[in-house]
Amino acid sequence: MEWSIPPIITLKENTKSKSKSKSKSKSKSKSKSAYSNKTITRENTLNTVSNTLDNLIHYTKILQGSRYNQKHINNKNLLLLKKKEFDIFYSTRYKYPLLVAETITSRTGLTEPNHTLIDRRKIEDPFRQDLEIPAHLQFTLEDYKAYMKYGGSLGHNAPAGQHKTNLEIYNETFVLTNITPQEMVFNSGLWVLMEQWCRFQGRNTHIEKIMVMTGSIPSLYNNNFNGVIMNVPNKMFKIICIKMIDYPDISFVEIFLCKNKPYYVNYSLQKHDLSNYLVDYKYYSHFQRESGVNLKTLLEYYDFTSSRIKPFRNRLSMIFNLSPTIKLQMKKSEWFGRLIYAKNLDILEKEWIECQQHSKEFENLSFHQEYYELTKQRLQHKHHHSRITQQHYNWNSQYKTNIKKNTIKSKSKHSSKSKHSSK
């Protein structure tokens, strides 16, 4: 554990005295002044600690679960932005959050009785830069526009739909420090199912407390989108931490982990099994090395016990029932992909004509039309897109090589055992 404010250390003064009497008198006066200074500094530190210290653990420790992060994550490049209903662990290096923590309750997604109902379909998305940090440490809307031509989107970490308490809190989810470069089909499809599943757990009467930590694993490469340099995360995850009423001494933890790429949900089915995207409990240590998240420190920081951690997939159903509204959303998501990934202009025009036939069903095609126009610009002008290898060491590469080595070793051991048994 580490305090947010380091302890004050007073160095001993080496003063050589010529006479014993003078040294004694000086030492007495110094001891009095030192004592008074210590009391003042202690009062000051106690005041600052009471004002700024939320926990005994410093927030940077949460993302120092890998060797790479231990060397490179510090309070100079990782900022903790406290919003009213969620915390943002924002990376000034990547210009997107590495982790966003939010609490889910039975009131999540509902508007307070004294406020007007918030309907996103009737409100223009108020995306804007966060005034809490300098503008040059954030991407701009024009930067994201360049990324959208290649199938990207502005992905919420704390979802707007889960923070409709009032208009002020809702607007807070649209600050760019809460946004991650996310592939559009994934963002509007499978990611929505995961967000909805987490939201529904807030109504579970067996759960005392539930928190969701949404994060990103940066890519080994930076992308150059027509002059806009952007690191698009390789993977995204959700860590769900649950405290159950019947098991107060256990922290139940599960992790959704997905690549930041298109996932097409089969909306002709009635259910979708989300357990396919869960990290196996025995691989939590691998996840910590890959993501840099220190799970025990994260739990302790948010007042969960870290001594006993167990998965909850056998206690909570991971089957998500596809309602008509969700099925429609998955269909919209599929059409984003059909427009974005059209191979040429002829195919794009055919897809757009067919997409327009769903105008009544989709109610609003403005967002689809925007991606159609951006894709058309990309195909017409053959905009430049390239990858730039990062100059620094990235733990992800070492993680992958270690996994390969372990699999090769396990295969060789298995083959040697089989040979020995055959003999």
C-alpha positions as a Python dict, from the first residue, in 0.01 Angstrom:
ca = {
    (1, 'M'): (0, 0, 0),
    (2, 'E'): (108, 354, -71),
    (3, 'W'): (-18, 685, 55),
    (4, 'S'): (-129, 945, -196),
    (5, 'I'): (90, 1198, -13),
    (6, 'P'): (436, 1070, 84),
    (7, 'P'): (544, 1111, 448),
    (8, 'I'): (753, 1416, 531),
    (9, 'I'): (1112, 1328, 615),
    (10, 'T'): (1316, 1584, 808),
    (11, 'L'): (1691, 1547, 766),
    (12, 'K'): (1921, 1586, 1065),
    (13, 'E'): (2142, 1895, 1051),
    (14, 'N'): (2518, 1843, 1091),
    (15, 'T'): (2631, 2152, 1283),
    (16, 'K'): (2976, 2150, 1436),
    (17, 'S'): (2998, 2371, 1741),
    (18, 'K'): (3312, 2535, 1870),
    (19, 'S'): (3200, 2537, 2231),
    (20, 'K'): (2970, 2305, 2426),
    (21, 'S'): (2765, 2586, 2576),
    (22, 'K'): (2686, 2743, 2240),
    (23, 'S'): (2592, 2406, 2089),
    (24, 'K'): (2357, 2325, 2378),
    (25, 'S'): (2177, 2657, 2352),
    (26, 'K'): (2149, 2626, 1976),
    (27, 'S'): (2020, 2270, 1997),
    (28, 'K'): (1751, 2372, 2245),
    (29, 'S'): (1629, 2656, 2023),
    (30, 'K'): (1645, 2431, 1716),
    (31, 'S'): (1452, 2155, 1887),
    (32, 'K'): (1176, 2400, 1977),
    (33, 'S'): (1156, 2538, 1623),
    (34, 'A'): (1175, 2189, 1472),
    (35, 'Y'): (894, 2072, 1699),
    (36, 'S'): (676, 2368, 1599),
    (37, 'N'): (757, 2312, 1229),
    (38, 'K'): (673, 1942, 1260),
    (39, 'T'): (336, 2019, 1415),
    (40, 'I'): (258, 2271, 1140),
    (41, 'T'): (361, 2036, 859),
    (42, 'R'): (173, 1748, 1018),
    (43, 'E'): (-143, 1958, 1040),
    (44, 'N'): (-100, 2063, 679),
    (45, 'T'): (-50, 1705, 561),
    (46, 'L'): (-349, 1583, 760),
    (47, 'N'): (-564, 1854, 605),
    (48, 'T'): (-448, 1773, 253),
    (49, 'V'): (-486, 1400, 314),
    (50, 'S'): (-842, 1445, 441),
    (51, 'N'): (-923, 1658, 134),
    (52, 'T'): (-761, 1447, -137),
    (53, 'L'): (-711, 1094, -7),
    (54, 'D'): (-991, 855, -101),
    (55, 'N'): (-803, 542, -9),
    (56, 'L'): (-470, 427, 131),
    (57, 'I'): (-376, 297, -214),
    (58, 'H'): (-251, 542, -472),
    (59, 'Y'): (-459, 525, -789),
    (60, 'T'): (-159, 463, -1019),
    (61, 'K'): (-98, 129, -842),
    (62, 'I'): (-423, 0, -994),
    (63, 'L'): (-267, -2, -1341),
    (64, 'Q'): (76, -134, -1242),
    (65, 'G'): (-7, -501, -1274),
    (66, 'S'): (260, -563, -1539),
    (67, 'R'): (633, -496, -1553),
    (68, 'Y'): (588, -253, -1838),
    (69, 'N'): (325, -51, -1651),
    (70, 'Q'): (534, -50, -1333),
    (71, 'K'): (803, 135, -1527),
    (72, 'H'): (584, 363, -1736),
    (73, 'I'): (258, 433, -1549),
    (74, 'N'): (282, 723, -1304),
    (75, 'N'): (86, 1028, -1195),
    (76, 'K'): (242, 1234, -1476),
    (77, 'N'): (85, 1034, -1760),
    (78, 'L'): (-215, 885, -1576),
    (79, 'L'): (-478, 1123, -1442),
    (80, 'L'): (-769, 1033, -1213),
    (81, 'L'): (-1071, 1241, -1318),
    (82, 'K'): (-1355, 1220, -1067),
    (83, 'K'): (-1694, 1266, -1230),
    (84, 'K'): (-2023, 1261, -1041),
    (85, 'E'): (-2109, 898, -1118),
    (86, 'F'): (-1784, 747, -1247),
    (87, 'D'): (-1403, 765, -1224),
    (88, 'I'): (-1179, 802, -1530),
    (89, 'F'): (-821, 673, -1525),
    (90, 'Y'): (-709, 879, -1823),
    (91, 'S'): (-386, 822, -2015),
    (92, 'T'): (-233, 1145, -2147),
    (93, 'R'): (-4, 933, -2362),
    (94, 'Y'): (-274, 746, -2553),
    (95, 'K'): (-536, 1022, -2515),
    (96, 'Y'): (-806, 782, -2399),
    (97, 'P'): (-893, 615, -2067),
    (98, 'L'): (-721, 294, -1968),
    (99, 'L'): (-997, 230, -1713),
    (100, 'V'): (-1334, 381, -1615),
    (101, 'A'): (-1506, 266, -1294),
    (102, 'E'): (-1880, 301, -1232),
    (103, 'T'): (-2129, 167, -977),
    (104, 'I'): (-2445, -9, -1096),
    (105, 'T'): (-2765, 21, -890),
    (106, 'S'): (-3135, -43, -934),
    (107, 'R'): (-3166, 323, -1043),
    (108, 'T'): (-2901, 293, -1317),
    (109, 'G'): (-3033, 425, -1648),
    (110, 'L'): (-3334, 598, -1490),
    (111, 'T'): (-3396, 972, -1468),
    (112, 'E'): (-3472, 1147, -1138),
    (113, 'P'): (-3845, 1221, -1093),
    (114, 'N'): (-3791, 1601, -1086),
    (115, 'H'): (-3610, 1605, -1423),
    (116, 'T'): (-3735, 1567, -1780),
    (117, 'L'): (-3694, 1224, -1938),
    (118, 'I'): (-3373, 1191, -2142),
    (119, 'D'): (-3420, 1034, -2486),
    (120, 'R'): (-3096, 1011, -2685),
    (121, 'R'): (-3287, 984, -3012),
    (122, 'K'): (-3422, 1336, -2960),
    (123, 'I'): (-3098, 1496, -2833),
    (124, 'E'): (-2789, 1572, -3038),
    (125, 'D'): (-2487, 1396, -2890),
    (126, 'P'): (-2298, 1665, -2693),
    (127, 'F'): (-1944, 1536, -2754),
    (128, 'R'): (-1688, 1787, -2628),
    (129, 'Q'): (-1339, 1813, -2482),
    (130, 'D'): (-1293, 1783, -2108),
    (131, 'L'): (-1216, 2120, -1950),
    (132, 'E'): (-1042, 1954, -1654),
    (133, 'I'): (-728, 1884, -1859),
    (134, 'P'): (-545, 2078, -2135),
    (135, 'A'): (-684, 2050, -2488),
    (136, 'H'): (-356, 1922, -2636),
    (137, 'L'): (-380, 1610, -2417),
    (138, 'Q'): (-706, 1507, -2587),
    (139, 'F'): (-816, 1407, -2935),
    (140, 'T'): (-1049, 1643, -3117),
    (141, 'L'): (-1377, 1566, -3292),
    (142, 'E'): (-1195, 1616, -3623),
    (143, 'D'): (-944, 1347, -3521),
    (144, 'Y'): (-1227, 1103, -3458),
    (145, 'K'): (-1387, 1204, -3789),
    (146, 'A'): (-1072, 1087, -3966),
    (147, 'Y'): (-1090, 757, -3777),
    (148, 'M'): (-1460, 711, -3863),
    (149, 'K'): (-1372, 685, -4233),
    (150, 'Y'): (-1209, 352, -4152),
    (151, 'G'): (-1493, 211, -3943),
    (152, 'G'): (-1413, 375, -3611),
    (153, 'S'): (-1645, 540, -3361),
    (154, 'L'): (-1642, 735, -3037),
    (155, 'G'): (-1688, 456, -2785),
    (156, 'H'): (-1819, 542, -2440),
    (157, 'N'): (-1649, 376, -2143),
    (158, 'A'): (-1917, 488, -1898),
    (159, 'P'): (-2226, 443, -2122),
    (160, 'A'): (-2454, 743, -2173),
    (161, 'G'): (-2759, 519, -2133),
    (162, 'Q'): (-2652, 419, -1782),
    (163, 'H'): (-2610, 775, -1655),
    (164, 'K'): (-2941, 948, -1718),
    (165, 'T'): (-2989, 1069, -1360),
    (166, 'N'): (-3015, 1423, -1494),
    (167, 'L'): (-2901, 1614, -1802),
    (168, 'E'): (-2580, 1738, -1639),
    (169, 'I'): (-2463, 1385, -1550),
    (170, 'Y'): (-2573, 1256, -1891),
    (171, 'N'): (-2367, 1525, -2067),
    (172, 'E'): (-2065, 1431, -1855),
    (173, 'T'): (-2044, 1094, -2033),
    (174, 'F'): (-1978, 1276, -2363),
    (175, 'V'): (-1649, 1438, -2256),
    (176, 'L'): (-1368, 1303, -2474),
    (177, 'T'): (-1178, 1175, -2169),
    (178, 'N'): (-1454, 911, -2138),
    (179, 'I'): (-1422, 812, -2505),
    (180, 'T'): (-1210, 536, -2661),
    (181, 'P'): (-1143, 474, -3034),
    (182, 'Q'): (-1370, 174, -3090),
    (183, 'E'): (-1472, -17, -3401),
    (184, 'M'): (-1830, 79, -3492),
    (185, 'V'): (-1987, -268, -3542),
    (186, 'F'): (-1844, -386, -3211),
    (187, 'N'): (-1946, -65, -3032),
    (188, 'S'): (-2306, -71, -3157),
    (189, 'G'): (-2351, -449, -3134),
    (190, 'L'): (-2189, -693, -2891),
    (191, 'W'): (-2068, -411, -2664),
    (192, 'V'): (-2430, -299, -2619),
    (193, 'L'): (-2528, -649, -2501),
    (194, 'M'): (-2251, -645, -2240),
    (195, 'E'): (-2354, -299, -2117),
    (196, 'Q'): (-2717, -405, -2095),
    (197, 'W'): (-2630, -726, -1909),
    (198, 'C'): (-2431, -525, -1650),
    (199, 'R'): (-2716, -278, -1613),
    (200, 'F'): (-2975, -550, -1548),
    (201, 'Q'): (-2764, -694, -1264),
    (202, 'G'): (-2832, -377, -1066),
    (203, 'R'): (-3186, -505, -1011),
    (204, 'N'): (-3070, -839, -872),
    (205, 'T'): (-3183, -852, -508),
    (206, 'H'): (-2906, -1100, -417),
    (207, 'I'): (-2637, -845, -504),
    (208, 'E'): (-2530, -596, -240),
    (209, 'K'): (-2283, -403, -455),
    (210, 'I'): (-2177, -417, -820),
    (211, 'M'): (-1911, -214, -1001),
    (212, 'V'): (-1807, -227, -1365),
    (213, 'M'): (-1456, -126, -1476),
    (214, 'T'): (-1434, -71, -1850),
    (215, 'G'): (-1088, -53, -2001),
    (216, 'S'): (-864, -74, -2304),
    (217, 'I'): (-545, -258, -2398),
    (218, 'P'): (-341, -33, -2630),
    (219, 'S'): (-216, -168, -2961),
    (220, 'L'): (147, -233, -3052),
    (221, 'Y'): (102, 9, -3342),
    (222, 'N'): (-9, 366, -3388),
    (223, 'N'): (-233, 434, -3686),
    (224, 'N'): (-194, 721, -3932),
    (225, 'F'): (-541, 821, -4053),
    (226, 'N'): (-466, 1087, -4315),
    (227, 'G'): (-225, 1267, -4085),
    (228, 'V'): (-406, 1189, -3758),
    (229, 'I'): (-183, 968, -3540),
    (230, 'M'): (-398, 751, -3314),
    (231, 'N'): (-342, 436, -3113),
    (232, 'V'): (-654, 225, -3156),
    (233, 'P'): (-684, -26, -2867),
    (234, 'N'): (-617, -386, -2961),
    (235, 'K'): (-867, -520, -2705),
    (236, 'M'): (-1136, -390, -2471),
    (237, 'F'): (-1260, -539, -2146),
    (238, 'K'): (-1512, -508, -1865),
    (239, 'I'): (-1422, -620, -1514),
    (240, 'I'): (-1743, -689, -1318),
    (241, 'C'): (-1694, -689, -940),
    (242, 'I'): (-1983, -812, -727),
    (243, 'K'): (-2044, -835, -353),
    (244, 'M'): (-2331, -1074, -274),
    (245, 'I'): (-2548, -1049, 35),
    (246, 'D'): (-2509, -1418, 125),
    (247, 'Y'): (-2129, -1415, 80),
    (248, 'P'): (-1992, -1097, 244),
    (249, 'D'): (-1632, -1226, 261),
    (250, 'I'): (-1603, -1309, -110),
    (251, 'S'): (-1548, -1081, -410),
    (252, 'F'): (-1706, -1230, -721),
    (253, 'V'): (-1521, -1119, -1034),
    (254, 'E'): (-1566, -1190, -1403),
    (255, 'I'): (-1395, -1028, -1704),
    (256, 'F'): (-1536, -973, -2052),
    (257, 'L'): (-1247, -953, -2299),
    (258, 'C'): (-1292, -884, -2672),
    (259, 'K'): (-1080, -775, -2964),
    (260, 'N'): (-1162, -428, -3095),
    (261, 'K'): (-1302, -562, -3422),
    (262, 'P'): (-1645, -637, -3578),
    (263, 'Y'): (-1862, -896, -3399),
    (264, 'Y'): (-2191, -979, -3570),
    (265, 'V'): (-2463, -1098, -3332),
    (266, 'N'): (-2714, -1341, -3482),
    (267, 'Y'): (-3039, -1151, -3410),
    (268, 'S'): (-3255, -1428, -3558),
    (269, 'L'): (-3196, -1623, -3235),
    (270, 'Q'): (-3378, -1554, -2909),
    (271, 'K'): (-3069, -1568, -2685),
    (272, 'H'): (-2699, -1491, -2690),
    (273, 'D'): (-2447, -1658, -2459),
    (274, 'L'): (-2208, -1397, -2316),
    (275, 'S'): (-2001, -1657, -2131),
    (276, 'N'): (-1812, -1711, -2460),
    (277, 'Y'): (-1634, -1379, -2399),
    (278, 'L'): (-1535, -1439, -2036),
    (279, 'V'): (-1174, -1485, -1926),
    (280, 'D'): (-1119, -1816, -1750),
    (281, 'Y'): (-1036, -1767, -1382),
    (282, 'K'): (-705, -1954, -1414),
    (283, 'Y'): (-592, -1699, -1675),
    (284, 'Y'): (-652, -1390, -1458),
    (285, 'S'): (-276, -1356, -1406),
    (286, 'H'): (-227, -1350, -1784),
    (287, 'F'): (-496, -1084, -1813),
    (288, 'Q'): (-318, -872, -1551),
    (289, 'R'): (6, -890, -1746),
    (290, 'E'): (-166, -805, -2073),
    (291, 'S'): (-388, -521, -1946),
    (292, 'G'): (-164, -392, -1667),
    (293, 'V'): (-456, -398, -1423),
    (294, 'N'): (-371, -514, -1072),
    (295, 'L'): (-696, -688, -976),
    (296, 'K'): (-633, -708, -601),
    (297, 'T'): (-534, -343, -581),
    (298, 'L'): (-839, -247, -787),
    (299, 'L'): (-1068, -439, -552),
    (300, 'E'): (-911, -288, -241),
    (301, 'Y'): (-932, 63, -381),
    (302, 'Y'): (-1308, 28, -430),
    (303, 'D'): (-1371, -143, -96),
    (304, 'F'): (-1397, -505, -213),
    (305, 'T'): (-1221, -781, -26),
    (306, 'S'): (-914, -909, -210),
    (307, 'S'): (-840, -1214, 8),
    (308, 'R'): (-1104, -1432, -160),
    (309, 'I'): (-1185, -1386, -530),
    (310, 'K'): (-1418, -1620, -715),
    (311, 'P'): (-1597, -1621, -1052),
    (312, 'F'): (-1975, -1583, -1057),
    (313, 'R'): (-2068, -1743, -1390),
    (314, 'N'): (-2221, -2043, -1209),
    (315, 'R'): (-2433, -1817, -987),
    (316, 'L'): (-2558, -1564, -1241),
    (317, 'S'): (-2697, -1646, -1583),
    (318, 'M'): (-2475, -1527, -1868),
    (319, 'I'): (-2751, -1587, -2124),
    (320, 'F'): (-2880, -1259, -2265),
    (321, 'N'): (-3238, -1265, -2394),
    (322, 'L'): (-3272, -1070, -2719),
    (323, 'S'): (-3579, -849, -2692),
    (324, 'P'): (-3731, -694, -3010),
    (325, 'T'): (-3555, -365, -2929),
    (326, 'I'): (-3217, -537, -2888),
    (327, 'K'): (-3270, -738, -3207),
    (328, 'L'): (-3334, -416, -3396),
    (329, 'Q'): (-3015, -267, -3252),
    (330, 'M'): (-2815, -572, -3364),
    (331, 'K'): (-2962, -537, -3712),
    (332, 'K'): (-2860, -171, -3725),
    (333, 'S'): (-2511, -273, -3615),
    (334, 'E'): (-2488, -525, -3899),
    (335, 'W'): (-2579, -256, -4151),
    (336, 'F'): (-2303, -31, -4025),
    (337, 'G'): (-2063, -309, -4117),
    (338, 'R'): (-2215, -364, -4460),
    (339, 'L'): (-2164, 3, -4543),
    (340, 'I'): (-1824, 56, -4382),
    (341, 'Y'): (-1656, -254, -4523),
    (342, 'A'): (-1790, -231, -4880),
    (343, 'K'): (-1495, -318, -5106),
    (344, 'N'): (-1569, -68, -5381),
    (345, 'L'): (-1805, 215, -5476),
    (346, 'D'): (-2044, -9, -5672),
    (347, 'I'): (-2098, -242, -5376),
    (348, 'L'): (-2132, 58, -5144),
    (349, 'E'): (-2408, 211, -5359),
    (350, 'K'): (-2598, -119, -5371),
    (351, 'E'): (-2574, -158, -4994),
    (352, 'W'): (-2689, 200, -4934),
    (353, 'I'): (-2995, 158, -5162),
    (354, 'E'): (-3088, -160, -4972),
    (355, 'C'): (-3023, 7, -4636),
    (356, 'Q'): (-3265, 289, -4723),
    (357, 'Q'): (-3542, 32, -4754),
    (358, 'H'): (-3518, -10, -4374),
    (359, 'S'): (-3580, 360, -4306),
    (360, 'K'): (-3919, 298, -4141),
    (361, 'E'): (-3789, 9, -3932),
    (362, 'F'): (-3474, 197, -3821),
    (363, 'E'): (-3669, 524, -3773),
    (364, 'N'): (-3353, 728, -3827),
    (365, 'L'): (-3084, 665, -4087),
    (366, 'S'): (-2880, 979, -4025),
    (367, 'F'): (-2595, 791, -3856),
    (368, 'H'): (-2590, 523, -4126),
    (369, 'Q'): (-2588, 796, -4388),
    (370, 'E'): (-2290, 962, -4221),
    (371, 'Y'): (-2090, 639, -4242),
    (372, 'Y'): (-2203, 589, -4600),
    (373, 'E'): (-2072, 935, -4696),
    (374, 'L'): (-1745, 891, -4505),
    (375, 'T'): (-1684, 550, -4664),
    (376, 'K'): (-1762, 698, -5005),
    (377, 'Q'): (-1501, 970, -4950),
    (378, 'R'): (-1244, 711, -4848),
    (379, 'L'): (-1308, 491, -5153),
    (380, 'Q'): (-1315, 785, -5396),
    (381, 'H'): (-1001, 962, -5277),
    (382, 'K'): (-813, 653, -5155),
    (383, 'H'): (-721, 818, -4829),
    (384, 'H'): (-391, 727, -4670),
    (385, 'H'): (-384, 483, -4381),
    (386, 'S'): (-72, 322, -4240),
    (387, 'R'): (68, 170, -3925),
    (388, 'I'): (356, 316, -3726),
    (389, 'T'): (558, 88, -3500),
    (390, 'Q'): (599, 236, -3154),
    (391, 'Q'): (959, 302, -3052),
    (392, 'H'): (919, 177, -2696),
    (393, 'Y'): (893, -173, -2552),
    (394, 'N'): (536, -287, -2507),
    (395, 'W'): (442, -556, -2256),
    (396, 'N'): (184, -701, -2495),
    (397, 'S'): (460, -831, -2723),
    (398, 'Q'): (639, -1000, -2432),
    (399, 'Y'): (306, -1139, -2312),
    (400, 'K'): (240, -1298, -2651),
    (401, 'T'): (588, -1454, -2671),
    (402, 'N'): (549, -1597, -2320),
    (403, 'I'): (214, -1751, -2413),
    (404, 'K'): (370, -1910, -2723),
    (405, 'K'): (660, -2049, -2518),
    (406, 'N'): (421, -2194, -2259),
    (407, 'T'): (204, -2359, -2525),
    (408, 'I'): (510, -2507, -2697),
    (409, 'K'): (639, -2642, -2362),
    (410, 'S'): (300, -2791, -2275),
    (411, 'K'): (277, -2958, -2617),
    (412, 'S'): (628, -3103, -2587),
    (413, 'K'): (553, -3234, -2236),
    (414, 'H'): (230, -3390, -2360),
    (415, 'S'): (403, -3555, -2654),
    (416, 'S'): (684, -3689, -2433),
    (417, 'K'): (427, -3832, -2190),
    (418, 'S'): (236, -3999, -2472),
    (419, 'K'): (557, -4151, -2610),
    (420, 'H'): (655, -4278, -2267),
    (421, 'S'): (310, -4429, -2213),
    (422, 'S'): (318, -4599, -2555),
    (423, 'K'): (655, -4754, -2467),
}
